[in-house]
C-alpha cells in the first residue's frame, strides 16, 4: 500500500459526493488540495457534524477550490470551518440536505 492509500483510506463514491476517510497528514491534505485545484467545478470537502447522540446534523467545510469560493462569494479563509447551513441557509431545511446527512 502506498503512503497516499494509507493516508486516504477507503473512498466511497455517491451520486453527488466523494467521501474520504483520511488521517491528519500533510500528504493527504496536499493530495486533496491538488484534486480541488484541478477541478473546474465548485468542489468542497466537508466533515459531518454530529449531535450528542451521534446523529448527523450539519456539514462543516474543511477545504474548497476557487470555483466554490466564487459560488459562495467568499474567500476560503472566511468559509473554511463554517457550517453549510450557515453558508447556504436555504439549503438546510430541504429534504435533499436531510438525505445527504443520512
C-alpha positions in Angstrom: 0.0 0.0 0.0 1.3 3.4 -0.9 1.5 6.3 1.6 -1.3 8.0 -0.3 -3.5 5.0 0.0 -2.7 4.7 3.7 -3.4 8.4 4.2 -6.7 8.4 2.4 -8.1 5.0 3.4 -11.1 3.7 1.6 -13.1 6.1 -0.6 -16.8 5.7 -1.2 -18.5 7.3 -4.2 -22.0 8.5 -4.0 -24.2 10.2 -6.6 -23.0 13.7 -5.7 -20.2 13.3 -3.3 -16.8 11.6 -2.7 -16.2 10.6 0.9 -12.7 10.2 2.0 -11.6 8.8 5.3 -8.3 10.4 6.0 -5.7 10.7 8.7 -4.4 14.1 9.7 -1.5 14.1 7.3 0.2 16.7 5.1 0.4 14.2 2.2 -3.4 13.6 2.3 -4.1 17.4 2.6 -1.8 18.2 -0.4 -3.4 15.4 -2.5 -6.9 16.7 -1.8 -5.9 20.3 -2.5 -4.4 19.3 -5.8 -7.6 17.4 -6.7 -9.6 20.5 -5.8 -7.4 22.9 -7.7 -7.6 20.7 -10.8 -11.4 20.8 -10.8 -13.2 23.4 -12.9 -16.4 22.8 -10.9 -17.2 24.2 -7.5 -16.0 21.4 -5.1 -15.8 21.3 -1.4 -14.5 18.8 1.2 -16.5 18.7 4.4 -16.8 16.8 7.6 -20.0 15.7 9.2 -21.0 17.4 12.4 -23.0 15.3 14.9 -25.2 15.9 17.9 -24.6 14.4 21.3 -26.3 11.2 20.2 -24.0 10.8 17.2 -26.7 11.8 14.6 -25.5 13.9 11.7 -26.9 17.4 11.9 -24.7 19.5 9.6 -21.7 19.6 7.4 -18.6 21.8 8.2 -16.4 22.9 5.3 -12.8 21.9 5.6 -11.4 22.6 2.1 -12.7 24.1 -1.2 -11.5 25.3 -4.5 -11.6 28.7 -6.3 -14.9 28.0 -8.2 -16.5 27.1 -4.8 -15.2 30.4 -3.4 -16.8 32.2 -6.4 -20.1 30.3 -5.9 -20.2 31.2 -2.2 -19.0 34.7 -3.0 -16.5 34.5 -0.1 -12.8 33.5 0.1 -11.8 30.2 1.6 -10.2 31.9 4.5 -13.6 33.1 5.6 -15.7 30.0 4.9 -13.4 27.1 6.0 -14.7 25.9 9.4 -18.2 27.2 8.9 -21.3 25.0 8.7 -23.0 24.5 5.4 -26.3 25.6 6.9 -24.6 29.0 7.8 -23.3 29.5 4.3 -26.4 28.3 2.4 -29.3 28.8 4.8 -32.0 28.0 2.2 -30.5 24.5 1.8 -30.7 23.4 5.4 -34.5 22.8 5.7 -34.7 20.8 2.4 -35.2 17.1 2.1 -32.1 16.8 -0.1 -30.0 18.2 2.7 -31.5 15.8 5.2 -30.8 12.8 2.8 -27.2 14.0 2.4 -26.8 13.8 6.1 -28.4 10.4 6.5 
